[in-house]
Amino acid sequence: MGELDKYVIRYGQDTDNLSEKVVVTNAATEAEMSYEVGGLGNGTWYFTIQVEDINGLISEPSEVVSKSVSS
């Protein structure tokens, strides 16, 4: 965990175009290891996550996961 720098969460409503991105910094010190993406509209949202280390090396994206949102 000491070499981790940040998490990169990509998401969107099209698995081929995850156009939104959140960068969670301080990955090495964040023991909770969770993040809530707010402001999502109705529909199905798809997400991947990558890990970046302190040297700037970034992992391959995770498998795509989905979440359906309805009001």
Secondary structure, 3 states (H helix, E strand, C coil): CCCEEEEEEEEECCCCCCCEEEEEECCCCCCCCCCCCCCCCCEEEEEEEEEEECCCCECCCCCCEEEEECC
